[in-house]
Amino acid sequence: MATPADEGQLINMLIKLINAKNTMEIGVYTGYSLLSTALALPHDGKILAMDVNRQYYEIGLPIIEKAGVAHKIDFREGPALPLLDELIKDESYKGAFDFIFIDADKDNYLNYHKRVIELVKVGGLIGYDNTLWFGSVAYSEDTPMLDFVKYFRTHVLEINKYLANDPRVEICQLPVGDGITLCRRIN
Ligand SMILES: C[S@@+](CC[C@H](N)C(=O)[O-])C[C@H]1O[C@@H](n2cnc3c(N)ncnc32)[C@H](O)[C@@H]1O
């Protein structure tokens, strides 16, 4: 489930290019993209990291500690949607994030977008992972697909169409890893 190395490098470079300091990640798993982010941030940079499973995070944590970047991470265990709803209630979080990476339950991407768009700053970036979904977004409806590919494909198509038409962002979809869509908030 880990983010591939090319995507980790891309995230790392993007964070440096936009001088991100305050970031968020939804879907940590064992922490590869988290480490890529943490290494790119300045010493006082922050990552609010969410995952339903702390045990996955703890597998990778010794490596993050060895890299000397664990102090940048505020890990929250639990489903991300209620955590985001709590953040949105607090005015100080609105427009507070420079970069947000979303790599968790694909059937909630649209729900995540409706919330994180308020939390990322104007000019900041949101990255949605797996937006090519094994290439299945280009298949015709009658192409044979594994059940899980078919189920999540519907949701990935939904978010892709939504992002392409959302006037609050400009997007760039890259065939890196399983596809990443970068959204720059413009208003
Ligand atoms: C594809 S993995 C993330 C990979 C990670 N970005 C990396 O680089 O290794 C997806 C993660 O999302 C988490 N997840 C699934 N549903 C979630 C939810 N509703 N809220 C938060 N995390 C969730 C899973 O526990 C899993 O660790």
The ligand as an SDF file (V2000), in Angstrom:
LIG
                    3D

 27 29  0  0  0  0  0  0  0  0999 V2000
   -2.5800    3.5340    0.6840 C   0  0  0  0  0  0  0  0  0  0  0  0
   -2.3470    3.5320    2.4130 S   0  0  0  0  0  0  0  0  0  0  0  0
   -1.4040    4.9960    2.6800 C   0  0  0  0  0  0  0  0  0  0  0  0
    0.0010    4.8590    2.1610 C   0  0  0  0  0  0  0  0  0  0  0  0
    0.9420    5.9240    2.6680 C   0  0  0  0  0  0  0  0  0  0  0  0
    0.6000    7.2430    2.1660 N   0  0  0  0  0  0  0  0  0  0  0  0
    2.3950    5.5690    2.3270 C   0  0  0  0  0  0  0  0  0  0  0  0
    3.0940    6.3610    1.6990 O   0  0  0  0  0  0  0  0  0  0  0  0
    2.7970    4.4650    2.6810 O   0  0  0  0  0  0  0  0  0  0  0  0
   -3.9280    3.9870    3.0210 C   0  0  0  0  0  0  0  0  0  0  0  0
   -4.0170    4.1950    4.5180 C   0  0  0  0  0  0  0  0  0  0  0  0
   -5.2630    4.8470    4.7650 O   0  0  0  0  0  0  0  0  0  0  0  0
   -5.7330    4.4080    6.0230 C   0  0  0  0  0  0  0  0  0  0  0  0
   -7.1790    4.6730    6.0810 N   0  0  0  0  0  0  0  0  0  0  0  0
   -8.1790    3.9640    5.5000 C   0  0  0  0  0  0  0  0  0  0  0  0
   -9.3680    4.5320    5.7590 N   0  0  0  0  0  0  0  0  0  0  0  0
   -9.1100    5.6260    6.5150 C   0  0  0  0  0  0  0  0  0  0  0  0
   -9.9260    6.6290    7.1020 C   0  0  0  0  0  0  0  0  0  0  0  0
  -11.2600    6.6150    6.9730 N   0  0  0  0  0  0  0  0  0  0  0  0
   -9.3330    7.6170    7.8050 N   0  0  0  0  0  0  0  0  0  0  0  0
   -7.9740    7.6460    7.9600 C   0  0  0  0  0  0  0  0  0  0  0  0
   -7.1570    6.7210    7.4300 N   0  0  0  0  0  0  0  0  0  0  0  0
   -7.7170    5.7200    6.7200 C   0  0  0  0  0  0  0  0  0  0  0  0
   -5.3480    2.9270    6.0760 C   0  0  0  0  0  0  0  0  0  0  0  0
   -5.2700    2.4640    7.4060 O   0  0  0  0  0  0  0  0  0  0  0  0
   -4.0080    2.9200    5.3430 C   0  0  0  0  0  0  0  0  0  0  0  0
   -2.9290    2.9640    6.2600 O   0  0  0  0  0  0  0  0  0  0  0  0
  1  2  1  0
  2  3  1  0
  2 10  1  0
  3  4  1  0
  4  5  1  0
  5  6  1  0
  5  7  1  0
  7  8  2  0
  7  9  1  0
 10 11  1  0
 11 12  1  0
 11 26  1  0
 12 13  1  0
 13 14  1  0
 13 24  1  0
 14 15  1  0
 14 23  1  0
 15 16  2  0
 16 17  1  0
 17 18  1  0
 17 23  2  0
 18 19  1  0
 18 20  2  0
 20 21  1  0
 21 22  2  0
 22 23  1  0
 24 25  1  0
 24 26  1  0
 26 27  1  0
M  CHG  2   2   1   9  -1
M  END
$$$$
